[in-house]
Amino acid sequence: MVTVSVRARTGHRTAVLLLAVGVIGGLVAGCMPTSAASEINVVAPPATAIPSGTADPRAAAAVSTYREFVKATNHLMRHPVLPTDSVYPEASDFTRYSVDPVQSQYESFVAMLVKSRHAFRGTAPKSSITVTSIDLQATPYASITLSDCQTKRDRWRAYDTRTEVMNPKMTPGFAAPYGITVTVVLAQQRWKVQTIKPDPAGLCAG
């Protein structure tokens, strides 16, 4: 069950790029949360405050897209495969919910998992999603910014499928709640995840 609440907040946060869990060429490869146990807190932008206890309908589709993206990437990290004719298995096809640069970044990450024969196991981090800004007039794409505070990251681990040994270099480095910022854009008449970045301080109040 998803809990929806509203509170006002201003400001924007920028950071360096987060992908999935582990380190790939200096980039943090991230533990993406499952969509099953997500708490969503919708925060109205200052100019369009909405009544307490309701969710801004403009953000609903973007939040849903991010959750489906997370679900697909988690499945693919559990069962890494290369695409066939540029298409991933249906349950793992995160490309339906993403555009570059994050799409290319995940494609490279999954290819690395396949080549190194690693797969993720355990329970993916729990996600608490907040809508931090809505800009439907942004160019070239309308944009919605989400904040995701992930908890229980230490339960999501990468294993060498040949030896069944956990690889600490590709396992979440933060057990405490960890925040990321997600940009979702309206491209090709559909909301799609464009960027995923860690919050400046890294940790969040999970």
KOLLO-620651 format. One record per residue (C-alpha): residue number from 1; residue in one letter; chain; z, x, y. Coordinates in steps of 0.5 Angstrom, whole numbers. Layout:
// residues N
[r NUM 'A' 'A' [Z X Y]]
...
// end
This chain:
// residues 206
[r 1 'M' 'A' [0 0 0]]
[r 2 'V' 'A' [-2 3 7]]
[r 3 'T' 'A' [3 2 13]]
[r 4 'V' 'A' [0 1 20]]
[r 5 'S' 'A' [4 3 26]]
[r 6 'V' 'A' [3 4 33]]
[r 7 'R' 'A' [5 9 38]]
[r 8 'A' 'A' [3 12 45]]
[r 9 'R' 'A' [1 19 45]]
[r 10 'T' 'A' [-4 23 50]]
[r 11 'G' 'A' [-7 30 49]]
[r 12 'H' 'A' [-12 34 45]]
[r 13 'R' 'A' [-11 39 40]]
[r 14 'T' 'A' [-15 45 38]]
[r 15 'A' 'A' [-15 50 33]]
[r 16 'V' 'A' [-19 54 28]]
[r 17 'L' 'A' [-22 52 22]]
[r 18 'L' 'A' [-19 49 16]]
[r 19 'L' 'A' [-23 47 9]]
[r 20 'A' 'A' [-19 46 3]]
[r 21 'V' 'A' [-14 51 0]]
[r 22 'G' 'A' [-14 58 -1]]
[r 23 'V' 'A' [-17 64 3]]
[r 24 'I' 'A' [-25 64 3]]
[r 25 'G' 'A' [-28 70 8]]
[r 26 'G' 'A' [-22 69 12]]
[r 27 'L' 'A' [-22 61 13]]
[r 28 'V' 'A' [-16 57 10]]
[r 29 'A' 'A' [-19 53 4]]
[r 30 'G' 'A' [-15 47 4]]
[r 31 'C' 'A' [-11 42 0]]
[r 32 'M' 'A' [-14 35 2]]
[r 33 'P' 'A' [-10 29 1]]
[r 34 'T' 'A' [-11 23 -4]]
[r 35 'S' 'A' [-12 17 -1]]
[r 36 'A' 'A' [-8 13 -6]]
[r 37 'A' 'A' [-1 14 -2]]
[r 38 'S' 'A' [-3 15 5]]
[r 39 'E' 'A' [1 12 11]]
[r 40 'I' 'A' [-4 11 17]]
[r 41 'N' 'A' [-1 11 24]]
[r 42 'V' 'A' [-6 8 29]]
[r 43 'V' 'A' [-5 11 36]]
[r 44 'A' 'A' [-8 8 42]]
[r 45 'P' 'A' [-11 12 47]]
[r 46 'P' 'A' [-8 11 54]]
[r 47 'A' 'A' [-13 7 57]]
[r 48 'T' 'A' [-14 2 52]]
[r 49 'A' 'A' [-6 1 49]]
[r 50 'I' 'A' [-6 -4 44]]
[r 51 'P' 'A' [0 -9 42]]
[r 52 'S' 'A' [5 -6 38]]
[r 53 'G' 'A' [4 -8 31]]
[r 54 'T' 'A' [-3 -8 31]]
[r 55 'A' 'A' [-9 -3 29]]
[r 56 'D' 'A' [-15 -2 34]]
[r 57 'P' 'A' [-21 -4 30]]
[r 58 'R' 'A' [-25 1 33]]
[r 59 'A' 'A' [-22 6 29]]
[r 60 'A' 'A' [-22 3 22]]
[r 61 'A' 'A' [-28 5 19]]
[r 62 'A' 'A' [-27 12 21]]
[r 63 'V' 'A' [-20 12 18]]
[r 64 'S' 'A' [-24 9 12]]
[r 65 'T' 'A' [-29 14 12]]
[r 66 'Y' 'A' [-24 20 12]]
[r 67 'R' 'A' [-20 17 6]]
[r 68 'E' 'A' [-26 17 2]]
[r 69 'F' 'A' [-28 24 4]]
[r 70 'V' 'A' [-21 26 2]]
[r 71 'K' 'A' [-22 22 -5]]
[r 72 'A' 'A' [-29 25 -6]]
[r 73 'T' 'A' [-27 32 -5]]
[r 74 'N' 'A' [-21 32 -9]]
[r 75 'H' 'A' [-24 29 -15]]
[r 76 'L' 'A' [-30 35 -14]]
[r 77 'M' 'A' [-24 40 -13]]
[r 78 'R' 'A' [-21 38 -20]]
[r 79 'H' 'A' [-28 38 -23]]
[r 80 'P' 'A' [-32 43 -19]]
[r 81 'V' 'A' [-40 42 -21]]
[r 82 'L' 'A' [-46 44 -17]]
[r 83 'P' 'A' [-50 39 -15]]
[r 84 'T' 'A' [-57 36 -19]]
[r 85 'D' 'A' [-63 36 -14]]
[r 86 'S' 'A' [-58 36 -8]]
[r 87 'V' 'A' [-54 31 -11]]
[r 88 'Y' 'A' [-47 31 -13]]
[r 89 'P' 'A' [-44 26 -18]]
[r 90 'E' 'A' [-42 19 -15]]
[r 91 'A' 'A' [-34 20 -15]]
[r 92 'S' 'A' [-35 27 -12]]
[r 93 'D' 'A' [-41 26 -7]]
[r 94 'F' 'A' [-37 28 -1]]
[r 95 'T' 'A' [-44 28 3]]
[r 96 'R' 'A' [-44 21 4]]
[r 97 'Y' 'A' [-38 22 8]]
[r 98 'S' 'A' [-39 28 12]]
[r 99 'V' 'A' [-44 32 16]]
[r 100 'D' 'A' [-45 39 18]]
[r 101 'P' 'A' [-41 44 20]]
[r 102 'V' 'A' [-36 41 15]]
[r 103 'Q' 'A' [-41 39 10]]
[r 104 'S' 'A' [-44 46 9]]
[r 105 'Q' 'A' [-37 49 9]]
[r 106 'Y' 'A' [-35 45 3]]
[r 107 'E' 'A' [-41 46 -1]]
[r 108 'S' 'A' [-40 53 0]]
[r 109 'F' 'A' [-33 52 -2]]
[r 110 'V' 'A' [-34 48 -9]]
[r 111 'A' 'A' [-40 53 -10]]
[r 112 'M' 'A' [-35 59 -10]]
[r 113 'L' 'A' [-30 55 -15]]
[r 114 'V' 'A' [-36 54 -20]]
[r 115 'K' 'A' [-38 61 -20]]
[r 116 'S' 'A' [-31 64 -20]]
[r 117 'R' 'A' [-29 58 -26]]
[r 118 'H' 'A' [-23 55 -22]]
[r 119 'A' 'A' [-21 48 -21]]
[r 120 'F' 'A' [-15 45 -18]]
[r 121 'R' 'A' [-10 41 -22]]
[r 122 'G' 'A' [-3 37 -20]]
[r 123 'T' 'A' [-2 32 -15]]
[r 124 'A' 'A' [-6 33 -8]]
[r 125 'P' 'A' [-2 33 -2]]
[r 126 'K' 'A' [0 26 1]]
[r 127 'S' 'A' [-3 24 7]]
[r 128 'S' 'A' [0 21 14]]
[r 129 'I' 'A' [-6 19 18]]
[r 130 'T' 'A' [-6 18 26]]
[r 131 'V' 'A' [-11 16 30]]
[r 132 'T' 'A' [-10 20 37]]
[r 133 'S' 'A' [-17 19 41]]
[r 134 'I' 'A' [-23 14 41]]
[r 135 'D' 'A' [-29 16 45]]
[r 136 'L' 'A' [-35 11 44]]
[r 137 'Q' 'A' [-38 14 50]]
[r 138 'A' 'A' [-38 21 47]]
[r 139 'T' 'A' [-45 25 46]]
[r 140 'P' 'A' [-49 26 42]]
[r 141 'Y' 'A' [-44 22 38]]
[r 142 'A' 'A' [-39 17 39]]
[r 143 'S' 'A' [-32 21 36]]
[r 144 'I' 'A' [-26 19 34]]
[r 145 'T' 'A' [-20 24 33]]
[r 146 'L' 'A' [-15 24 27]]
[r 147 'S' 'A' [-9 27 26]]
[r 148 'D' 'A' [-7 28 18]]
[r 149 'C' 'A' [0 31 17]]
[r 150 'Q' 'A' [0 33 9]]
[r 151 'T' 'A' [6 34 5]]
[r 152 'K' 'A' [8 36 -2]]
[r 153 'R' 'A' [2 41 -2]]
[r 154 'D' 'A' [6 46 -7]]
[r 155 'R' 'A' [4 41 -12]]
[r 156 'W' 'A' [-4 42 -11]]
[r 157 'R' 'A' [-6 49 -15]]
[r 158 'A' 'A' [-12 52 -17]]
[r 159 'Y' 'A' [-13 55 -24]]
[r 160 'D' 'A' [-17 60 -27]]
[r 161 'T' 'A' [-20 55 -33]]
[r 162 'R' 'A' [-22 61 -37]]
[r 163 'T' 'A' [-15 63 -38]]
[r 164 'E' 'A' [-11 57 -36]]
[r 165 'V' 'A' [-7 61 -31]]
[r 166 'M' 'A' [-5 59 -24]]
[r 167 'N' 'A' [-8 63 -18]]
[r 168 'P' 'A' [-3 64 -12]]
[r 169 'K' 'A' [-9 66 -8]]
[r 170 'M' 'A' [-12 60 -8]]
[r 171 'T' 'A' [-6 55 -8]]
[r 172 'P' 'A' [-3 52 -2]]
[r 173 'G' 'A' [1 57 2]]
[r 174 'F' 'A' [5 52 6]]
[r 175 'A' 'A' [10 47 2]]
[r 176 'A' 'A' [13 44 9]]
[r 177 'P' 'A' [9 39 12]]
[r 178 'Y' 'A' [2 42 15]]
[r 179 'G' 'A' [-2 38 20]]
[r 180 'I' 'A' [-9 38 21]]
[r 181 'T' 'A' [-14 35 26]]
[r 182 'V' 'A' [-20 31 24]]
[r 183 'T' 'A' [-26 29 28]]
[r 184 'V' 'A' [-30 23 25]]
[r 185 'V' 'A' [-37 22 29]]
[r 186 'L' 'A' [-42 16 29]]
[r 187 'A' 'A' [-48 19 26]]
[r 188 'Q' 'A' [-54 16 23]]
[r 189 'Q' 'A' [-50 9 24]]
[r 190 'R' 'A' [-45 11 20]]
[r 191 'W' 'A' [-38 14 21]]
[r 192 'K' 'A' [-38 21 18]]
[r 193 'V' 'A' [-33 27 18]]
[r 194 'Q' 'A' [-35 33 22]]
[r 195 'T' 'A' [-30 38 23]]
[r 196 'I' 'A' [-23 39 20]]
[r 197 'K' 'A' [-18 44 23]]
[r 198 'P' 'A' [-11 46 23]]
[r 199 'D' 'A' [-6 44 28]]
[r 200 'P' 'A' [-4 50 33]]
[r 201 'A' 'A' [3 50 30]]
[r 202 'G' 'A' [1 49 23]]
[r 203 'L' 'A' [7 45 21]]
[r 204 'C' 'A' [8 37 23]]
[r 205 'A' 'A' [13 32 22]]
[r 206 'G' 'A' [12 29 15]]
// end
